Amino acid sequence: MLRLLLGYLNIAHMAMLKSGLGTKKNCLLNRSVFLLKFLSFIFLVFFFCEFLVYYFVIFQCAWPELRSTSKAHSSAPLKAMFLSDTHLLGEIRGHWFDKLRREWQMERAYQSALWLLQPDIVFILGDLFDEGKWSNPKAWENDVSRFQSMFRHPPQTELIVVVGNHDVGFHYEMTEYKLKRFEKAFNLTFEKVVTRKGISFVLVNSVALEGDGCVICRAEEDHILKVSRQLNCSRNKNQLEFGKKCGKVHLLPPSAPILLQHYPLYRASDSECTGEDSASPEEKQVQFIEKYDVLSQDASEKLLQLLQPRLILSGHTHSACTVFHGDVPEISIPSFSWRNRNNPSFIMGLITAEDFALQKCFLPTENTVIYIYSVASIMLLLSAVFQFALINTLKSFYTPKEKPV
C-alpha cells in the first residue's frame, strides 16, 4: 500500500513538472488553495447541519387534507401547529453547551417550520421550561426572555401556551405566585377557551386537577364548570328554555371543542402505543401513576363528561401515543427537544368547525447530524493526510543534496 501511494505521488510530481506546477512557488500556492478548500468544506458542512438541514427536512412535510370537501366549509380551515415539552434548561441543571446546543436546535426547527408552513396559530402544551418550578425571579426572567427570542413569530401567527408541571411545579410544589408569574409572562387570562374561526380550544391546567380541594384546584374546577355551561348553552340555544337557563351566559361556537392540556387523560401505560416515536419497549412496560404521569381516572371522566371534546391533545410523556376514549381520539405529542428524543416532531392540523385532519412532521434526527459530521471529519482527515504526504514528497525533490567532499 505504501509503495502504491509513493508511486502515485511520483507520477503526480512528474505531471506537475511537465505542466510547470512543480515549482516551489506553486507548491506554496497549492498549499494555500488546499487550505481554502479545507475551510470552505468545513463551513459548508457546518452550515448544512446547523441551518439548511431543518429546511430540507421540514420542506417534506405538508398540511393534511380534510375528509370533507372544501365547499362544505363556511371559511378557510384554521392551520394549527401543536408541540410540547420544550424544556428550556435553567441555571441549576443546564450545562452551558447543552443549553446552547438544544436551544439552537429548537430555535432553528421552529423558525424553519414557521417560514415554510406559515401556520395561523401555534399551541405549546406545557413544560416550556425545565426549571420553572425552582427558578428565582432573576432566573425566571432570563428563561422567559430566551424563550421569547427562540419562539418569536410574525404578527400573522399567534402563539398560545398551556401550563405544565415543570413550569409551576407538580401539585405539591405549585403555588399561586408561580402560576400568576407564568400567566403574566405569556399574557394568559382566566378565560379557558380560545375561539378562532368558529373553533373552540379549551385550555386546561391539568396540574391543578388533583381533586383535593386546594385553592388553585377549586379555581380550575370552577373554570371548567363555567366552560361546560357555556358549551351546553351554545349547543342548546334553540331550545324553549334557553332564555331561563342561559340568558346571561357568553355563548361559544356550537361545535364540539378541542381539549388542550399537559397531562394525558388516564391510561394504564404506553403499552398500546405504536409508531417510531412512541416509547421504548422498556418504557411501555412501566405502569403509569395517576396524578403524576397521567390524570386520575376520576378527573379524566369528569373532563370528558363536562366538555364533550371531539379531540384531545396532550404532552408530558415525551413520547407519541394515540388512544381513544370512546370515540374521542387523544394524541400525546412527543417532546420538541433533542435532549429528550432523538427524533422530535410536532403535529400539523387543518381544523374547521365540522372537521379536522392531523399530520405529524418529524424534525432531523440527531443521529443523522452526527453521522454527517463523522463522515465529513473522516473525509477531511484523509484529504489532509494525502495533501501533506504529497507536499512532503514534492519538497524532497527540491531539497539541495550535499556535494561529496
C-alpha positions as CSV (number, residue, x, y, z in Angstrom):
1,M,0.0,0.0,0.0
2,L,2.8,2.4,0.9
3,R,4.6,1.6,-2.4
4,L,1.4,2.3,-4.3
5,L,1.0,5.6,-2.6
6,L,4.6,6.6,-3.3
7,G,4.3,5.6,-6.9
8,Y,1.2,7.7,-7.2
9,L,2.9,10.7,-5.6
10,N,5.9,10.2,-8.0
11,I,3.5,10.2,-11.0
12,A,1.8,13.3,-9.7
13,H,5.1,15.0,-9.3
14,M,6.2,14.2,-12.8
15,A,3.0,15.5,-14.2
16,M,3.3,18.8,-12.2
17,L,6.9,19.2,-13.5
18,K,5.7,18.9,-17.1
19,S,2.9,21.3,-16.6
20,G,5.0,23.9,-14.8
21,L,3.2,23.4,-11.5
22,G,6.0,21.6,-9.7
23,T,7.9,24.7,-8.6
24,K,8.4,25.9,-5.0
25,K,6.3,28.9,-5.7
26,N,3.4,26.9,-7.0
27,C,3.8,24.4,-4.1
28,L,3.0,27.3,-1.7
29,L,0.1,28.3,-3.9
30,N,-1.3,24.7,-3.9
31,R,-1.0,24.6,-0.1
32,S,-3.0,27.9,0.1
33,V,-5.6,26.6,-2.3
34,F,-5.9,23.4,-0.3
35,L,-6.3,25.3,3.0
36,L,-9.0,27.5,1.4
37,K,-10.9,24.4,0.2
38,F,-10.5,22.7,3.5
39,L,-12.0,25.7,5.4
40,S,-14.8,26.1,2.8
41,F,-15.7,22.4,3.2
42,I,-15.9,22.8,7.0
43,F,-18.1,25.8,6.6
44,L,-20.5,24.1,4.1
45,V,-20.9,21.0,6.4
46,F,-21.5,23.2,9.4
47,F,-23.9,25.4,7.5
48,F,-25.9,22.4,6.3
49,C,-26.0,20.6,9.7
50,E,-26.9,23.7,11.7
51,F,-29.1,25.6,9.3
52,L,-30.2,24.1,6.0
53,V,-31.0,20.6,7.3
54,Y,-34.1,21.9,9.1
55,Y,-35.5,23.5,5.9
56,F,-34.6,20.3,4.0
57,V,-36.4,18.0,6.4
58,I,-39.5,20.2,7.2
59,F,-39.9,21.0,3.5
60,Q,-41.0,17.4,3.0
61,C,-44.0,18.0,5.4
62,A,-47.3,19.1,4.1
63,W,-50.6,20.1,5.6
64,P,-53.1,17.2,5.7
65,E,-56.3,17.0,3.6
66,L,-59.7,17.3,5.2
67,R,-62.0,14.4,4.7
68,S,-64.9,16.6,3.6
69,T,-64.8,18.9,0.6
70,S,-63.7,22.4,1.0
71,K,-67.0,23.7,-0.4
72,A,-68.7,22.4,2.7
73,H,-66.8,24.7,5.0
74,S,-68.1,28.2,5.6
75,S,-64.5,29.6,6.0
76,A,-60.9,28.5,5.2
77,P,-59.6,25.9,7.6
78,L,-57.5,27.0,10.6
79,K,-53.9,26.0,10.2
80,A,-52.6,25.0,13.6
81,M,-49.3,23.6,14.9
82,F,-49.1,21.7,18.2
83,L,-45.8,21.0,20.0
84,S,-44.9,20.2,23.6
85,D,-42.2,19.9,26.2
86,T,-39.5,22.3,25.0
87,H,-37.8,22.1,28.5
88,L,-35.5,25.1,28.2
89,L,-32.7,24.4,30.6
90,G,-32.2,26.6,33.6
91,E,-29.2,27.7,35.6
92,I,-29.3,24.7,38.0
93,R,-29.2,21.7,35.8
94,G,-28.2,23.2,32.5
95,H,-24.6,23.0,31.3
96,W,-23.8,26.0,29.1
97,F,-23.0,23.9,26.0
98,D,-26.1,21.7,26.4
99,K,-28.3,24.8,26.7
100,L,-26.6,26.4,23.7
101,R,-26.9,23.3,21.5
102,R,-30.6,22.4,22.4
103,E,-31.8,26.0,22.2
104,W,-30.2,26.5,18.8
105,Q,-31.8,23.3,17.5
106,M,-35.3,24.2,18.7
107,E,-35.0,27.8,17.5
108,R,-33.9,26.7,14.0
109,A,-36.5,24.0,13.8
110,Y,-39.3,26.3,15.0
111,Q,-38.3,29.2,12.8
112,S,-37.9,27.0,9.7
113,A,-41.3,25.5,10.3
114,L,-42.9,28.9,10.6
115,W,-41.3,30.1,7.4
116,L,-42.2,27.0,5.4
117,L,-45.6,26.1,6.8
118,Q,-47.0,29.6,7.8
119,P,-49.5,28.4,10.4
120,D,-52.2,30.6,11.7
121,I,-51.8,29.6,15.3
122,V,-49.2,27.6,17.4
123,F,-50.0,25.8,20.7
124,I,-47.3,24.6,23.1
125,L,-48.7,22.1,25.5
126,G,-46.7,22.8,28.7
127,D,-43.2,22.3,30.2
128,L,-41.8,25.2,28.3
129,F,-39.1,25.4,30.9
130,D,-37.2,22.7,32.7
131,E,-36.7,24.6,36.0
132,G,-39.7,26.9,36.2
133,K,-40.7,25.1,39.4
134,W,-37.4,26.2,41.0
135,S,-36.5,29.4,39.3
136,N,-35.9,32.5,41.4
137,P,-37.2,35.8,39.9
138,K,-34.0,36.7,38.1
139,A,-33.5,33.2,36.6
140,W,-37.2,33.1,35.6
141,E,-36.9,36.4,33.7
142,N,-33.8,35.2,31.9
143,D,-35.6,31.9,30.9
144,V,-38.7,33.8,29.7
145,S,-36.5,36.2,27.6
146,R,-34.7,33.3,26.0
147,F,-37.9,31.5,25.2
148,Q,-39.5,34.6,23.6
149,S,-36.4,35.1,21.5
150,M,-36.3,31.5,20.3
151,F,-40.1,31.2,19.7
152,R,-40.6,34.6,18.2
153,H,-43.2,34.7,15.5
154,P,-44.6,37.0,12.8
155,P,-47.7,39.2,13.5
156,Q,-49.9,36.9,11.4
157,T,-49.1,33.9,13.6
158,E,-50.5,33.5,17.2
159,L,-48.7,31.6,19.9
160,I,-50.6,30.2,22.9
161,V,-49.1,28.1,25.7
162,V,-50.5,25.7,28.2
163,V,-49.0,25.4,31.7
164,G,-47.1,22.2,32.6
165,N,-45.7,20.7,35.8
166,H,-42.1,21.9,35.1
167,D,-43.4,25.4,34.6
168,V,-45.1,25.8,38.0
169,G,-44.2,22.5,39.8
170,F,-46.1,19.4,40.5
171,H,-49.3,19.8,42.6
172,Y,-47.4,19.8,45.9
173,E,-44.9,22.4,44.6
174,M,-47.4,24.6,42.7
175,T,-48.2,28.0,44.2
176,E,-50.4,30.9,43.2
177,Y,-47.2,33.0,42.8
178,K,-45.7,30.6,40.3
179,L,-49.0,30.2,38.4
180,K,-49.6,34.0,38.2
181,R,-46.0,34.5,37.2
182,F,-46.5,32.1,34.3
183,E,-49.8,33.7,33.2
184,K,-48.3,37.2,33.3
185,A,-45.3,36.1,31.2
186,F,-47.5,34.8,28.4
187,N,-50.4,37.2,28.6
188,L,-52.8,34.5,29.7
189,T,-56.1,35.4,31.2
190,F,-58.6,33.5,33.3
191,E,-60.6,32.7,30.1
192,K,-60.2,29.0,29.4
193,V,-61.5,29.0,25.8
194,V,-59.7,30.3,22.7
195,T,-62.1,30.7,19.8
196,R,-60.8,31.0,16.3
197,K,-62.8,30.6,13.0
198,G,-65.7,29.0,14.9
199,I,-63.5,26.5,16.6
200,S,-63.2,26.3,20.4
201,F,-59.9,25.3,22.1
202,V,-60.4,24.6,25.8
203,L,-57.1,25.1,27.8
204,V,-56.9,23.2,31.0
205,N,-54.3,23.4,33.8
206,S,-54.1,19.7,34.3
207,V,-51.6,20.1,37.1
208,A,-54.4,21.5,39.2
209,L,-56.8,18.6,38.7
210,E,-55.7,16.9,41.8
211,G,-59.2,16.7,43.3
212,D,-58.1,17.5,46.9
213,G,-59.9,20.9,47.1
214,C,-56.7,23.1,47.1
215,V,-57.3,26.8,46.3
216,I,-55.8,26.5,42.8
217,C,-57.6,23.2,42.2
218,R,-61.0,24.7,43.2
219,A,-60.5,27.7,40.9
220,E,-59.6,25.4,38.0
221,E,-62.6,23.2,38.6
222,D,-64.8,26.3,38.7
223,H,-63.5,27.5,35.3
224,I,-64.1,24.0,33.8
225,L,-67.7,24.1,35.1
226,K,-68.1,27.6,33.6
227,V,-66.9,26.5,30.2
228,S,-69.1,23.4,30.4
229,R,-72.1,25.6,30.9
230,Q,-71.1,27.8,28.1
231,L,-70.7,24.8,25.7
232,N,-74.0,23.3,26.8
233,C,-75.9,26.6,26.3
234,S,-74.3,27.1,22.9
235,R,-75.4,23.6,21.8
236,N,-79.0,24.1,23.1
237,K,-79.6,27.8,22.2
238,N,-82.6,26.9,20.0
239,Q,-84.5,25.1,22.8
240,L,-87.5,26.7,24.5
241,E,-86.0,27.1,28.0
242,F,-82.7,28.6,26.7
243,G,-83.6,32.1,27.9
244,K,-84.2,31.0,31.5
245,K,-81.0,28.9,31.9
246,C,-78.6,30.7,29.6
247,G,-79.7,34.2,29.3
248,K,-76.5,35.8,30.7
249,V,-74.1,33.1,29.5
250,H,-71.5,34.1,27.0
251,L,-72.1,31.7,24.1
252,L,-69.4,29.8,22.2
253,P,-69.4,28.2,18.8
254,P,-71.8,25.2,19.0
255,S,-69.3,22.7,17.6
256,A,-67.6,20.2,20.0
257,P,-64.4,21.8,21.4
258,I,-60.7,20.6,21.2
259,L,-59.2,19.9,24.6
260,L,-55.6,21.0,25.2
261,Q,-53.7,20.1,28.3
262,H,-50.3,19.0,29.5
263,Y,-51.1,15.7,31.3
264,P,-52.7,13.0,29.2
265,L,-56.0,11.6,30.3
266,Y,-55.8,8.4,32.3
267,R,-54.3,5.3,30.6
268,A,-52.6,2.4,32.4
269,S,-49.4,2.6,30.3
270,D,-48.0,3.3,26.9
271,S,-48.1,-0.5,26.0
272,E,-50.7,0.1,23.3
273,C,-48.9,3.0,21.7
274,T,-47.2,2.5,18.3
275,G,-45.0,4.4,15.9
276,E,-41.3,5.2,15.6
277,D,-41.6,8.0,18.1
278,S,-43.6,6.0,20.7
279,A,-42.0,4.9,24.0
280,S,-39.2,2.3,24.0
281,P,-40.2,-1.3,24.7
282,E,-38.9,-1.0,28.3
283,E,-40.8,2.2,28.9
284,K,-44.0,0.6,27.6
285,Q,-43.9,-1.9,30.4
286,V,-44.0,0.7,33.1
287,Q,-47.4,1.3,34.7
288,F,-48.4,5.0,34.9
289,I,-49.0,6.7,38.2
290,E,-52.2,8.7,38.4
291,K,-51.8,12.4,39.1
292,Y,-48.1,12.1,38.2
293,D,-47.8,10.5,34.7
294,V,-51.5,10.9,33.7
295,L,-54.6,12.4,35.2
296,S,-56.6,10.3,37.6
297,Q,-59.5,8.2,36.3
298,D,-62.0,10.4,38.1
299,A,-60.6,13.7,36.6
300,S,-60.4,12.2,33.2
301,E,-64.0,11.0,33.3
302,K,-65.2,14.4,34.5
303,L,-63.4,16.3,31.7
304,L,-64.9,14.0,29.1
305,Q,-68.4,14.3,30.6
306,L,-68.3,18.1,31.2
307,L,-66.6,19.2,28.0
308,Q,-67.5,16.5,25.5
309,P,-64.5,17.2,23.3
310,R,-64.1,15.9,19.7
311,L,-60.2,15.8,20.0
312,I,-57.7,15.9,22.9
313,L,-54.1,16.9,22.6
314,S,-51.6,16.4,25.4
315,G,-47.9,16.1,26.2
316,H,-45.8,15.3,29.3
317,T,-44.7,11.7,28.4
318,H,-42.2,12.9,25.8
319,S,-43.3,10.1,23.5
320,A,-46.1,9.8,20.9
321,C,-49.3,7.9,21.5
322,T,-52.8,7.8,20.1
323,V,-55.6,6.4,22.3
324,F,-59.4,6.5,22.1
325,H,-61.7,7.4,24.9
326,G,-64.8,6.0,23.4
327,D,-64.9,7.6,20.0
328,V,-62.8,10.6,21.1
329,P,-59.1,10.4,20.0
330,E,-56.3,11.7,22.2
331,I,-52.9,12.5,20.7
332,S,-49.9,12.6,23.0
333,I,-47.3,14.8,21.4
334,P,-43.6,13.9,21.9
335,S,-41.0,16.4,23.3
336,F,-39.8,19.1,20.9
337,S,-36.3,18.9,22.4
338,W,-33.4,16.7,21.2
339,R,-32.4,16.4,24.8
340,N,-35.4,14.2,25.4
341,R,-35.7,12.5,22.0
342,N,-33.5,11.5,19.0
343,N,-36.4,12.2,16.7
344,P,-38.6,15.2,17.9
345,S,-41.7,16.1,16.0
346,F,-44.8,18.3,16.0
347,I,-48.4,18.0,14.8
348,M,-49.9,19.9,11.9
349,G,-53.7,20.3,11.9
350,L,-56.2,21.7,9.5
351,I,-59.3,22.4,11.5
352,T,-62.8,23.6,10.8
353,A,-65.9,23.8,13.0
354,E,-67.1,20.5,11.5
355,D,-63.9,18.5,10.8
356,F,-60.2,18.2,11.4
357,A,-57.2,16.4,9.9
358,L,-53.8,15.9,11.6
359,Q,-50.4,15.2,10.2
360,K,-47.1,14.6,12.1
361,C,-44.0,16.4,10.9
362,F,-40.6,14.9,12.1
363,L,-37.5,17.0,12.6
364,P,-34.0,16.0,11.7
365,T,-32.8,13.1,13.9
366,E,-29.7,13.8,15.9
367,N,-28.1,10.6,14.7
368,T,-28.3,11.9,11.1
369,V,-26.5,15.1,12.0
370,I,-23.8,13.2,14.0
371,Y,-23.4,10.8,11.0
372,I,-22.8,13.7,8.6
373,Y,-20.3,15.3,10.9
374,S,-18.5,12.0,11.3
375,V,-18.3,11.2,7.6
376,A,-17.1,14.8,6.9
377,S,-14.4,14.6,9.6
378,I,-13.1,11.3,8.1
379,M,-13.0,12.8,4.6
380,L,-11.2,15.9,5.9
381,L,-8.7,13.8,7.8
382,L,-7.9,11.6,4.8
383,S,-7.7,14.6,2.5
384,A,-5.3,16.3,4.9
385,V,-3.1,13.3,5.2
386,F,-2.9,12.8,1.5
387,Q,-2.2,16.5,0.9
388,F,0.6,16.6,3.5
389,A,2.1,13.5,2.1
390,L,2.1,15.0,-1.4
391,I,3.7,18.2,-0.2
392,N,6.4,16.4,1.7
393,T,7.2,14.3,-1.3
394,L,7.5,17.3,-3.6
395,K,9.7,19.1,-1.0
396,S,12.1,16.2,-1.1
397,F,12.7,16.8,-4.9
398,Y,13.8,20.3,-4.2
399,T,15.9,19.8,-1.1
400,P,19.5,20.5,-2.1
401,K,21.7,17.4,-1.8
402,E,25.1,17.7,-0.1
403,K,28.0,17.6,-2.5
404,P,30.5,14.8,-1.8
405,V,33.7,16.1,-0.2
